[in-house]
Amino acid sequence: MSTQRTPSADADDPTLEADVFARNCTSRPVLQNVASRWGTLALVALREGPYRFSALRRRVDGVSERMLSQTLQGLERDGLVHREVHETIPPRVEYTLTEIGAQVAEHLEALIRVLETNMPRIEEAQTAYHRG
């Protein structure tokens, strides 16, 4: 069982374990970034290999430039994505997963596979639910 964090002072104590269920746990914003629609899709797409911003935006169909930029900044801040600027003309920026990002993305991809595999059953449940 993990130790629950209390507000303020405990947040900086590295001896306490993270507990995402605790209100002030620093893992909550990270989970929010990872579990967001665009965070999940960006991380799983990056499992395929390095991506330039525009190619990643095409891969993650429907994401705006602004949302992808914010998402990647958050994931980079959390240590899940690495942004590398190549000194070329024009400059080229590539995004890759860090070791932690690769671990997270692997689990997210497994979740996606479970959902995609079970879509017929999920759709049946949705139809039954709406029938009341």
N, CA, C and O atoms as a GROMACS GRO file, in nm:
protein
  528
    1MET      N    1   0.084  -0.118   0.000
    1MET     CA    2   0.000   0.000   0.000
    1MET      C    3   0.089   0.124   0.000
    1MET      O    4   0.189   0.129   0.072
    2SER      N    5   0.055   0.221  -0.078
    2SER     CA    6   0.140   0.340  -0.089
    2SER      C    7   0.102   0.444   0.015
    2SER      O    8  -0.009   0.446   0.068
    3THR      N    9   0.198   0.530   0.042
    3THR     CA   10   0.179   0.638   0.136
    3THR      C   11   0.105   0.751   0.068
    3THR      O   12   0.139   0.790  -0.044
    4GLN      N   13   0.003   0.804   0.134
    4GLN     CA   14  -0.072   0.913   0.075
    4GLN      C   15  -0.001   1.045   0.100
    4GLN      O   16   0.047   1.070   0.210
    5ARG      N   17   0.005   1.128  -0.001
    5ARG     CA   18   0.070   1.258   0.012
    5ARG      C   19  -0.028   1.358   0.072
    5ARG      O   20  -0.148   1.352   0.049
    6THR      N   21   0.028   1.448   0.150
    6THR     CA   22  -0.053   1.558   0.202
    6THR      C   23  -0.014   1.683   0.126
    6THR      O   24   0.091   1.684   0.062
    7PRO      N   25  -0.096   1.787   0.130
    7PRO     CA   26  -0.067   1.907   0.052
    7PRO      C   27   0.069   1.969   0.084
    7PRO      O   28   0.125   1.947   0.191
    8SER      N   29   0.118   2.043  -0.009
    8SER     CA   30   0.237   2.128  -0.007
    8SER      C   31   0.366   2.061   0.033
    8SER      O   32   0.433   2.006  -0.054
    9ALA      N   33   0.405   2.061   0.158
    9ALA     CA   34   0.539   2.019   0.200
    9ALA      C   35   0.573   1.878   0.154
    9ALA      O   36   0.685   1.853   0.111
   10ASP      N   37   0.478   1.786   0.163
   10ASP     CA   38   0.506   1.648   0.125
   10ASP      C   39   0.530   1.630  -0.024
   10ASP      O   40   0.591   1.532  -0.064
   11ALA      N   41   0.483   1.722  -0.105
   11ALA     CA   42   0.498   1.709  -0.250
   11ALA      C   43   0.643   1.707  -0.292
   11ALA      O   44   0.677   1.652  -0.397
   12ASP      N   45   0.731   1.766  -0.211
   12ASP     CA   46   0.873   1.770  -0.244
   12ASP      C   47   0.953   1.660  -0.177
   12ASP      O   48   1.074   1.653  -0.194
   13ASP      N   49   0.889   1.573  -0.102
   13ASP     CA   50   0.957   1.466  -0.029
   13ASP      C   51   0.972   1.345  -0.120
   13ASP      O   52   0.874   1.276  -0.148
   14PRO      N   53   1.094   1.316  -0.167
   14PRO     CA   54   1.114   1.205  -0.260
   14PRO      C   55   1.098   1.068  -0.195
   14PRO      O   56   1.096   0.968  -0.266
   15THR      N   57   1.088   1.061  -0.062
   15THR     CA   58   1.073   0.932   0.004
   15THR      C   59   0.930   0.879  -0.002
   15THR      O   60   0.907   0.761   0.022
   16LEU      N   61   0.835   0.966  -0.033
   16LEU     CA   62   0.696   0.922  -0.042
   16LEU      C   63   0.669   0.860  -0.178
   16LEU      O   64   0.719   0.906  -0.281
   17GLU      N   65   0.591   0.756  -0.177
   17GLU     CA   66   0.552   0.691  -0.303
   17GLU      C   67   0.442   0.772  -0.370
   17GLU      O   68   0.360   0.836  -0.305
   18ALA      N   69   0.443   0.766  -0.502
   18ALA     CA   70   0.335   0.831  -0.577
   18ALA      C   71   0.206   0.755  -0.554
   18ALA      O   72   0.204   0.632  -0.550
   19ASP      N   73   0.098   0.828  -0.540
   19ASP     CA   74  -0.034   0.769  -0.523
   19ASP      C   75  -0.133   0.853  -0.604
   19ASP      O   76  -0.182   0.956  -0.557
   20VAL      N   77  -0.162   0.807  -0.724
   20VAL     CA   78  -0.244   0.884  -0.816
   20VAL      C   79  -0.384   0.911  -0.760
   20VAL      O   80  -0.453   1.002  -0.807
   21PHE      N   81  -0.426   0.834  -0.661
   21PHE     CA   82  -0.558   0.855  -0.603
   21PHE      C   83  -0.557   0.968  -0.500
   21PHE      O   84  -0.663   1.016  -0.461
   22ALA      N   85  -0.440   1.011  -0.456
   22ALA     CA   86  -0.429   1.122  -0.362
   22ALA      C   87  -0.443   1.254  -0.438
   22ALA      O   88  -0.381   1.273  -0.542
   23ARG      N   89  -0.522   1.342  -0.386
   23ARG     CA   90  -0.556   1.468  -0.451
   23ARG      C   91  -0.434   1.548  -0.498
   23ARG      O   92  -0.436   1.600  -0.610
   24ASN      N   93  -0.332   1.558  -0.418
   24ASN     CA   94  -0.218   1.643  -0.450
   24ASN      C   95  -0.098   1.566  -0.504
   24ASN      O   96   0.012   1.621  -0.511
   25CYS      N   97  -0.117   1.444  -0.540
   25CYS     CA   98  -0.006   1.366  -0.591
   25CYS      C   99   0.041   1.422  -0.726
   25CYS      O  100  -0.040   1.453  -0.814
   26THR      N  101   0.171   1.434  -0.739
   26THR     CA  102   0.228   1.491  -0.861
   26THR      C  103   0.212   1.399  -0.983
   26THR      O  104   0.240   1.440  -1.095
   27SER      N  105   0.170   1.275  -0.961
   27SER     CA  106   0.149   1.185  -1.074
   27SER      C  107   0.018   1.214  -1.148
   27SER      O  108   0.002   1.173  -1.263
   28ARG      N  109  -0.074   1.282  -1.084
   28ARG     CA  110  -0.204   1.310  -1.149
   28ARG      C  111  -0.193   1.389  -1.278
   28ARG      O  112  -0.252   1.350  -1.379
   29PRO      N  113  -0.120   1.501  -1.280
   29PRO     CA  114  -0.109   1.574  -1.407
   29PRO      C  115  -0.039   1.492  -1.516
   29PRO      O  116  -0.069   1.507  -1.634
   30VAL      N  117   0.054   1.407  -1.476
   30VAL     CA  118   0.122   1.321  -1.574
   30VAL      C  119   0.022   1.222  -1.632
   30VAL      O  120   0.017   1.202  -1.754
   31LEU      N  121  -0.058   1.161  -1.546
   31LEU     CA  122  -0.162   1.069  -1.594
   31LEU      C  123  -0.259   1.141  -1.686
   31LEU      O  124  -0.302   1.085  -1.786
   32GLN      N  125  -0.293   1.263  -1.652
   32GLN     CA  126  -0.384   1.341  -1.737
   32GLN      C  127  -0.324   1.362  -1.876
   32GLN      O  128  -0.394   1.350  -1.976
   33ASN      N  129  -0.194   1.394  -1.883
   33ASN     CA  130  -0.129   1.413  -2.013
   33ASN      C  131  -0.126   1.284  -2.093
   33ASN      O  132  -0.156   1.283  -2.213
   34VAL      N  133  -0.092   1.174  -2.027
   34VAL     CA  134  -0.080   1.046  -2.095
   34VAL      C  135  -0.216   0.994  -2.140
   34VAL      O  136  -0.230   0.943  -2.251
   35ALA      N  137  -0.316   1.008  -2.053
   35ALA     CA  138  -0.448   0.950  -2.081
   35ALA      C  139  -0.537   1.040  -2.165
   35ALA      O  140  -0.649   1.001  -2.199
   36SER      N  141  -0.490   1.158  -2.199
   36SER     CA  142  -0.569   1.242  -2.288
   36SER      C  143  -0.574   1.178  -2.426
   36SER      O  144  -0.486   1.098  -2.462
   37ARG      N  145  -0.674   1.211  -2.502
   37ARG     CA  146  -0.688   1.154  -2.636
   37ARG      C  147  -0.563   1.175  -2.718
   37ARG      O  148  -0.512   1.081  -2.779
   38TRP      N  149  -0.512   1.297  -2.722
   38TRP     CA  150  -0.397   1.328  -2.808
   38TRP      C  151  -0.268   1.274  -2.748
   38TRP      O  152  -0.179   1.233  -2.823
   39GLY      N  153  -0.257   1.272  -2.616
   39GLY     CA  154  -0.137   1.218  -2.552
   39GLY      C  155  -0.123   1.070  -2.581
   39GLY      O  156  -0.015   1.023  -2.616
   40THR      N  157  -0.232   0.997  -2.567
   40THR     CA  158  -0.231   0.853  -2.594
   40THR      C  159  -0.195   0.826  -2.739
   40THR      O  160  -0.108   0.743  -2.767
   41LEU      N  161  -0.259   0.895  -2.831
   41LEU     CA  162  -0.234   0.870  -2.973
   41LEU      C  163  -0.092   0.910  -3.014
   41LEU      O  164  -0.029   0.840  -3.094
   42ALA      N  165  -0.042   1.020  -2.961
   42ALA     CA  166   0.094   1.062  -2.994
   42ALA      C  167   0.196   0.961  -2.942
   42ALA      O  168   0.289   0.925  -3.014
   43LEU      N  169   0.179   0.916  -2.819
   43LEU     CA  170   0.273   0.820  -2.762
   43LEU      C  171   0.273   0.689  -2.840
   43LEU      O  172   0.380   0.634  -2.869
   44VAL      N  173   0.156   0.639  -2.874
   44VAL     CA  174   0.149   0.512  -2.947
   44VAL      C  175   0.204   0.529  -3.089
   44VAL      O  176   0.271   0.439  -3.141
   45ALA      N  177   0.177   0.641  -3.152
   45ALA     CA  178   0.232   0.665  -3.286
   45ALA      C  179   0.385   0.668  -3.281
   45ALA      O  180   0.451   0.617  -3.372
   46LEU      N  181   0.440   0.728  -3.177
   46LEU     CA  182   0.586   0.737  -3.165
   46LEU      C  183   0.653   0.602  -3.140
   46LEU      O  184   0.775   0.591  -3.150
   47ARG      N  185   0.574   0.500  -3.109
   47ARG     CA  186   0.631   0.365  -3.098
   47ARG      C  187   0.680   0.317  -3.235
   47ARG      O  188   0.766   0.230  -3.244
   48GLU      N  189   0.624   0.375  -3.340
   48GLU     CA  190   0.661   0.337  -3.477
   48GLU      C  191   0.799   0.389  -3.514
   48GLU      O  192   0.859   0.342  -3.610
   49GLY      N  193   0.850   0.486  -3.439
   49GLY     CA  194   0.981   0.544  -3.467
   49GLY      C  195   0.976   0.694  -3.461
   49GLY      O  196   0.872   0.752  -3.429
   50PRO      N  197   1.088   0.760  -3.491
   50PRO     CA  198   1.094   0.906  -3.485
   50PRO      C  199   0.995   0.968  -3.584
   50PRO      O  200   0.972   0.916  -3.694
   51TYR      N  201   0.939   1.080  -3.543
   51TYR     CA  202   0.847   1.155  -3.628
   51TYR      C  203   0.884   1.302  -3.627
   51TYR      O  204   0.918   1.357  -3.523
   52ARG      N  205   0.876   1.363  -3.742
   52ARG     CA  206   0.878   1.509  -3.749
   52ARG      C  207   0.736   1.556  -3.714
   52ARG      O  208   0.640   1.481  -3.728
   53PHE      N  209   0.725   1.681  -3.671
   53PHE     CA  210   0.598   1.733  -3.623
   53PHE      C  211   0.487   1.716  -3.727
   53PHE      O  212   0.380   1.664  -3.695
   54SER      N  213   0.512   1.758  -3.850
   54SER     CA  214   0.407   1.753  -3.953
   54SER      C  215   0.366   1.610  -3.985
   54SER      O  216   0.248   1.583  -4.010
   55ALA      N  217   0.461   1.518  -3.984
   55ALA     CA  218   0.428   1.377  -4.011
   55ALA      C  219   0.348   1.319  -3.895
   55ALA      O  220   0.255   1.241  -3.917
   56LEU      N  221   0.383   1.356  -3.773
   56LEU     CA  222   0.309   1.307  -3.657
   56LEU      C  223   0.167   1.364  -3.658
   56LEU      O  224   0.072   1.295  -3.621
   57ARG      N  225   0.153   1.486  -3.699
   57ARG     CA  226   0.020   1.547  -3.708
   57ARG      C  227  -0.066   1.475  -3.812
   57ARG      O  228  -0.186   1.456  -3.790
   58ARG      N  229  -0.006   1.435  -3.922
   58ARG     CA  230  -0.082   1.356  -4.021
   58ARG      C  231  -0.118   1.219  -3.966
   58ARG      O  232  -0.227   1.168  -3.993
   59ARG      N  233  -0.026   1.159  -3.889
   59ARG     CA  234  -0.051   1.025  -3.833
   59ARG      C  235  -0.163   1.028  -3.730
   59ARG      O  236  -0.246   0.937  -3.726
   60VAL      N  237  -0.166   1.132  -3.648
   60VAL     CA  238  -0.269   1.148  -3.546
   60VAL      C  239  -0.380   1.231  -3.608
   60VAL      O  240  -0.394   1.350  -3.579
   61ASP      N  241  -0.458   1.168  -3.690
   61ASP     CA  242  -0.561   1.234  -3.769
   61ASP      C  243  -0.659   1.309  -3.680
   61ASP      O  244  -0.713   1.254  -3.584
   62GLY      N  245  -0.682   1.437  -3.713
   62GLY     CA  246  -0.781   1.517  -3.642
   62GLY      C  247  -0.725   1.612  -3.539
   62GLY      O  248  -0.797   1.699  -3.491
   63VAL      N  249  -0.598   1.597  -3.501
   63VAL     CA  250  -0.540   1.685  -3.401
   63VAL      C  251  -0.498   1.816  -3.467
   63VAL      O  252  -0.442   1.817  -3.576
   64SER      N  253  -0.527   1.927  -3.399
   64SER     CA  254  -0.484   2.056  -3.452
   64SER      C  255  -0.336   2.076  -3.423
   64SER      O  256  -0.278   2.010  -3.337
   65GLU      N  257  -0.276   2.166  -3.497
   65GLU     CA  258  -0.134   2.197  -3.476
   65GLU      C  259  -0.111   2.244  -3.332
   65GLU      O  260  -0.015   2.203  -3.268
   66ARG      N  261  -0.198   2.330  -3.284
   66ARG     CA  262  -0.185   2.384  -3.148
   66ARG      C  263  -0.196   2.274  -3.043
   66ARG      O  264  -0.115   2.270  -2.950
   67MET      N  265  -0.294   2.185  -3.057
   67MET     CA  266  -0.313   2.079  -2.958
   67MET      C  267  -0.196   1.981  -2.959
   67MET      O  268  -0.152   1.936  -2.853
   68LEU      N  269  -0.147   1.947  -3.077
   68LEU     CA  270  -0.034   1.856  -3.084
   68LEU      C  271   0.090   1.920  -3.021
   68LEU      O  272   0.165   1.853  -2.950
   69SER      N  273   0.110   2.048  -3.047
   69SER     CA  274   0.223   2.118  -2.989
   69SER      C  275   0.215   2.118  -2.837
   69SER      O  276   0.314   2.090  -2.769
   70GLN      N  277   0.099   2.150  -2.782
   70GLN     CA  278   0.079   2.150  -2.636
   70GLN      C  279   0.098   2.010  -2.578
   70GLN      O  280   0.159   1.993  -2.473
   71THR      N  281   0.045   1.911  -2.648
   71THR     CA  282   0.056   1.773  -2.602
   71THR      C  283   0.201   1.728  -2.597
   71THR      O  284   0.245   1.671  -2.498
   72LEU      N  285   0.275   1.755  -2.704
   72LEU     CA  286   0.416   1.716  -2.709
   72LEU      C  287   0.498   1.790  -2.604
   72LEU      O  288   0.589   1.733  -2.544
   73GLN      N  289   0.467   1.917  -2.580
   73GLN     CA  290   0.538   1.993  -2.477
   73GLN      C  291   0.516   1.929  -2.339
   73GLN      O  292   0.609   1.915  -2.261
   74GLY      N  293   0.392   1.892  -2.311
   74GLY     CA  294   0.361   1.828  -2.183
   74GLY      C  295   0.431   1.694  -2.168
   74GLY      O  296   0.485   1.664  -2.062
   75LEU      N  297   0.430   1.615  -2.274
   75LEU     CA  298   0.495   1.484  -2.269
   75LEU      C  299   0.647   1.498  -2.259
   75LEU      O  300   0.713   1.417  -2.194
   76GLU      N  301   0.701   1.601  -2.323
   76GLU     CA  302   0.845   1.627  -2.312
   76GLU      C  303   0.879   1.671  -2.169
   76GLU      O  304   0.978   1.624  -2.112
   77ARG      N  305   0.799   1.760  -2.113
   77ARG     CA  306   0.821   1.807  -1.976
   77ARG      C  307   0.819   1.690  -1.878
   77ARG      O  308   0.896   1.688  -1.782
   78ASP      N  309   0.730   1.593  -1.901
   78ASP     CA  310   0.716   1.478  -1.811
   78ASP      C  311   0.821   1.370  -1.837
   78ASP      O  312   0.824   1.269  -1.766
   79GLY      N  313   0.907   1.391  -1.937
   79GLY     CA  314   1.014   1.296  -1.963
   79GLY      C  315   0.973   1.175  -2.045
   79GLY      O  316   1.042   1.073  -2.043
   80LEU      N  317   0.861   1.184  -2.116
   80LEU     CA  318   0.813   1.072  -2.196
   80LEU      C  319   0.852   1.083  -2.343
   80LEU      O  320   0.861   0.983  -2.413
   81VAL      N  321   0.874   1.205  -2.388
   81VAL     CA  322   0.908   1.232  -2.527
   81VAL      C  323   1.036   1.315  -2.531
   81VAL      O  324   1.056   1.405  -2.449
   82HIS      N  325   1.121   1.283  -2.627
   82HIS     CA  326   1.244   1.360  -2.648
   82HIS      C  327   1.229   1.439  -2.778
   82HIS      O  328   1.189   1.385  -2.881
   83ARG      N  329   1.260   1.566  -2.771
   83ARG     CA  330   1.255   1.656  -2.888
   83ARG      C  331   1.399   1.687  -2.926
   83ARG      O  332   1.476   1.739  -2.846
   84GLU      N  333   1.434   1.655  -3.050
   84GLU     CA  334   1.570   1.681  -3.098
   84GLU      C  335   1.567   1.772  -3.218
   84GLU      O  336   1.500   1.746  -3.318
   85VAL      N  337   1.642   1.881  -3.207
   85VAL     CA  338   1.654   1.976  -3.317
   85VAL      C  339   1.782   1.945  -3.393
   85VAL      O  340   1.891   1.950  -3.336
   86HIS      N  341   1.768   1.914  -3.521
   86HIS     CA  342   1.884   1.888  -3.608
   86HIS      C  343   1.923   2.018  -3.675
   86HIS      O  344   1.840   2.086  -3.736
   87GLU      N  345   2.049   2.052  -3.664
   87GLU     CA  346   2.100   2.179  -3.718
   87GLU      C  347   2.118   2.169  -3.869
   87GLU      O  348   2.230   2.156  -3.919
   88THR      N  349   2.009   2.175  -3.938
   88THR     CA  350   2.010   2.175  -4.085
   88THR      C  351   1.941   2.303  -4.130
   88THR      O  352   1.888   2.379  -4.049
   89ILE      N  353   1.943   2.327  -4.259
   89ILE     CA  354   1.873   2.443  -4.313
   89ILE      C  355   1.764   2.390  -4.407
   89ILE      O  356   1.798   2.332  -4.510
   90PRO      N  357   1.638   2.409  -4.376
   90PRO     CA  358   1.585   2.464  -4.251
   90PRO      C  359   1.604   2.364  -4.136
   90PRO      O  360   1.626   2.246  -4.161
   91PRO      N  361   1.596   2.410  -4.010
   91PRO     CA  362   1.611   2.319  -3.896
   91PRO      C  363   1.506   2.208  -3.901
   91PRO      O  364   1.392   2.231  -3.940
   92ARG      N  365   1.547   2.090  -3.861
   92ARG     CA  366   1.457   1.974  -3.859
   92ARG      C  367   1.441   1.928  -3.715
   92ARG      O  368   1.539   1.910  -3.644
   93VAL      N  369   1.317   1.911  -3.673
   93VAL     CA  370   1.287   1.868  -3.536
   93VAL      C  371   1.223   1.730  -3.542
   93VAL      O  372   1.128   1.707  -3.617
   94GLU      N  373   1.277   1.638  -3.461
   94GLU     CA  374   1.221   1.503  -3.453
   94GLU      C  375   1.182   1.472  -3.309
   94GLU      O  376   1.246   1.517  -3.214
   95TYR      N  377   1.076   1.395  -3.297
   95TYR     CA  378   1.026   1.351  -3.168
   95TYR      C  379   1.043   1.200  -3.158
   95TYR      O  380   1.012   1.127  -3.251
   96THR      N  381   1.091   1.156  -3.043
   96THR     CA  382   1.105   1.013  -3.015
   96THR      C  383   1.061   0.987  -2.871
   96THR      O  384   1.045   1.080  -2.792
   97LEU      N  385   1.041   0.861  -2.840
   97LEU     CA  386   1.006   0.823  -2.704
   97LEU      C  387   1.130   0.807  -2.619
   97LEU      O  388   1.234   0.762  -2.667
   98THR      N  389   1.120   0.844  -2.494
   98THR     CA  390   1.225   0.813  -2.398
   98THR      C  391   1.200   0.670  -2.349
   98THR      O  392   1.103   0.606  -2.391
   99GLU      N  393   1.285   0.621  -2.263
   99GLU     CA  394   1.267   0.486  -2.209
   99GLU      C  395   1.134   0.475  -2.135
   99GLU      O  396   1.060   0.377  -2.152
  100ILE      N  397   1.104   0.574  -2.053
  100ILE     CA  398   0.976   0.573  -1.979
  100ILE      C  399   0.860   0.586  -2.077
  100ILE      O  400   0.759   0.517  -2.064
  101GLY      N  401   0.874   0.674  -2.174
  101GLY     CA  402   0.769   0.692  -2.274
  101GLY      C  403   0.741   0.563  -2.350
  101GLY      O  404   0.625   0.533  -2.379
  102ALA      N  405   0.845   0.488  -2.381
  102ALA     CA  406   0.827   0.359  -2.451
  102ALA      C  407   0.751   0.261  -2.365
  102ALA      O  408   0.666   0.187  -2.414
  103GLN      N  409   0.781   0.259  -2.235
  103GLN     CA  410   0.708   0.169  -2.144
  103GLN      C  411   0.560   0.206  -2.138
  103GLN      O  412   0.472   0.119  -2.146
  104VAL      N  413   0.533   0.334  -2.125
  104VAL     CA  414   0.394   0.381  -2.117
  104VAL      C  415   0.322   0.351  -2.249
  104VAL      O  416   0.209   0.302  -2.248
  105ALA      N  417   0.387   0.382  -2.360
  105ALA     CA  418   0.325   0.362  -2.492
  105ALA      C  419   0.294   0.215  -2.518
  105ALA      O  420   0.193   0.184  -2.582
  106GLU      N  421   0.378   0.126  -2.469
  106GLU     CA  422   0.353  -0.017  -2.487
  106GLU      C  423   0.222  -0.057  -2.420
  106GLU      O  424   0.143  -0.132  -2.477
  107HIS      N  425   0.200  -0.008  -2.300
  107HIS     CA  426   0.076  -0.040  -2.229
  107HIS      C  427  -0.045   0.025  -2.295
  107HIS      O  428  -0.152  -0.035  -2.303
  108LEU      N  429  -0.028   0.148  -2.342
  108LEU     CA  430  -0.138   0.215  -2.411
  108LEU      C  431  -0.175   0.142  -2.538
  108LEU      O  432  -0.293   0.129  -2.571
  109GLU      N  433  -0.074   0.095  -2.611
  109GLU     CA  434  -0.102   0.020  -2.734
  109GLU      C  435  -0.177  -0.109  -2.704
  109GLU      O  436  -0.266  -0.149  -2.779
  110ALA      N  437  -0.142  -0.175  -2.594
  110ALA     CA  438  -0.214  -0.297  -2.554
  110ALA      C  439  -0.361  -0.264  -2.524
  110ALA      O  440  -0.450  -0.340  -2.561
  111LEU      N  441  -0.384  -0.152  -2.456
  111LEU     CA  442  -0.522  -0.109  -2.427
  111LEU      C  443  -0.598  -0.082  -2.556
  111LEU      O  444  -0.714  -0.122  -2.571
  112ILE      N  445  -0.533  -0.014  -2.650
  112ILE     CA  446  -0.596   0.014  -2.778
  112ILE      C  447  -0.633  -0.115  -2.850
  112ILE      O  448  -0.741  -0.126  -2.907
  113ARG      N  449  -0.542  -0.213  -2.848
  113ARG     CA  450  -0.571  -0.342  -2.913
  113ARG      C  451  -0.691  -0.411  -2.850
  113ARG      O  452  -0.774  -0.467  -2.921
  114VAL      N  453  -0.701  -0.408  -2.717
  114VAL     CA  454  -0.816  -0.468  -2.649
  114VAL      C  455  -0.944  -0.400  -2.695
  114VAL      O  456  -1.043  -0.466  -2.724
  115LEU      N  457  -0.944  -0.267  -2.700
  115LEU     CA  458  -1.063  -0.194  -2.743
  115LEU      C  459  -1.099  -0.223  -2.887
  115LEU      O  460  -1.215  -0.253  -2.918
  116GLU      N  461  -1.001  -0.216  -2.977
  116GLU     CA  462  -1.028  -0.241  -3.119
  116GLU      C  463  -1.077  -0.384  -3.144
  116GLU      O  464  -1.168  -0.406  -3.224
  117THR      N  465  -1.017  -0.479  -3.075
  117THR     CA  466  -1.057  -0.619  -3.090
  117THR      C  467  -1.200  -0.643  -3.043
  117THR      O  468  -1.271  -0.727  -3.098
  118ASN      N  469  -1.241  -0.569  -2.942
  118ASN     CA  470  -1.373  -0.591  -2.883
  118ASN      C  471  -1.478  -0.491  -2.927
  118ASN      O  472  -1.585  -0.482  -2.866
  119MET      N  473  -1.451  -0.415  -3.033
  119MET     CA  474  -1.548  -0.316  -3.079
  119MET      C  475  -1.685  -0.374  -3.112
  119MET      O  476  -1.785  -0.309  -3.080
  120PRO      N  477  -1.696  -0.491  -3.174
  120PRO     CA  478  -1.832  -0.544  -3.196
  120PRO      C  479  -1.911  -0.562  -3.065
  120PRO      O  480  -2.029  -0.528  -3.059
  121ARG      N  481  -1.847  -0.613  -2.962
  121ARG     CA  482  -1.914  -0.632  -2.833
  121ARG      C  483  -1.944  -0.497  -2.768
  121ARG      O  484  -2.050  -0.480  -2.706
  122ILE      N  485  -1.853  -0.403  -2.782
  122ILE     CA  486  -1.875  -0.270  -2.725
  122ILE      C  487  -1.993  -0.203  -2.794
  122ILE      O  488  -2.077  -0.142  -2.729
  123GLU      N  489  -1.998  -0.214  -2.927
  123GLU     CA  490  -2.110  -0.155  -3.002
  123GLU      C  491  -2.242  -0.220  -2.966
  123GLU      O  492  -2.344  -0.152  -2.958
  124GLU      N  493  -2.242  -0.351  -2.944
  124GLU     CA  494  -2.364  -0.419  -2.899
  124GLU      C  495  -2.408  -0.365  -2.763
  124GLU      O  496  -2.527  -0.339  -2.742
  125ALA      N  497  -2.314  -0.347  -2.673
  125ALA     CA  498  -2.346  -0.295  -2.540
  125ALA      C  499  -2.400  -0.153  -2.550
  125ALA      O  500  -2.493  -0.117  -2.478
  126GLN      N  501  -2.343  -0.072  -2.638
  126GLN     CA  502  -2.391   0.065  -2.656
  126GLN      C  503  -2.533   0.066  -2.710
  126GLN      O  504  -2.617   0.144  -2.664
  127THR      N  505  -2.560  -0.020  -2.808
  127THR     CA  506  -2.694  -0.028  -2.865
  127THR      C  507  -2.795  -0.072  -2.760
  127THR      O  508  -2.904  -0.015  -2.749
  128ALA      N  509  -2.760  -0.174  -2.682
  128ALA     CA  510  -2.849  -0.222  -2.576
  128ALA      C  511  -2.873  -0.113  -2.472
  128ALA      O  512  -2.985  -0.098  -2.423
  129TYR      N  513  -2.771  -0.040  -2.439
  129TYR     CA  514  -2.784   0.069  -2.340
  129TYR      C  515  -2.882   0.175  -2.389
  129TYR      O  516  -2.967   0.221  -2.314
  130HIS      N  517  -2.868   0.213  -2.515
  130HIS     CA  518  -2.955   0.318  -2.570
  130HIS      C  519  -3.097   0.272  -2.592
  130HIS      O  520  -3.189   0.354  -2.596
  131ARG      N  521  -3.117   0.142  -2.606
  131ARG     CA  522  -3.253   0.089  -2.616
  131ARG      C  523  -3.324   0.097  -2.485
  131ARG      O  524  -3.447   0.099  -2.479
  132GLY      N  525  -3.246   0.102  -2.378
  132GLY     CA  526  -3.300   0.125  -2.245
  132GLY      C  527  -3.344   0.004  -2.176
  132GLY      O  528  -3.392   0.012  -2.063
   0.00000   0.00000   0.00000
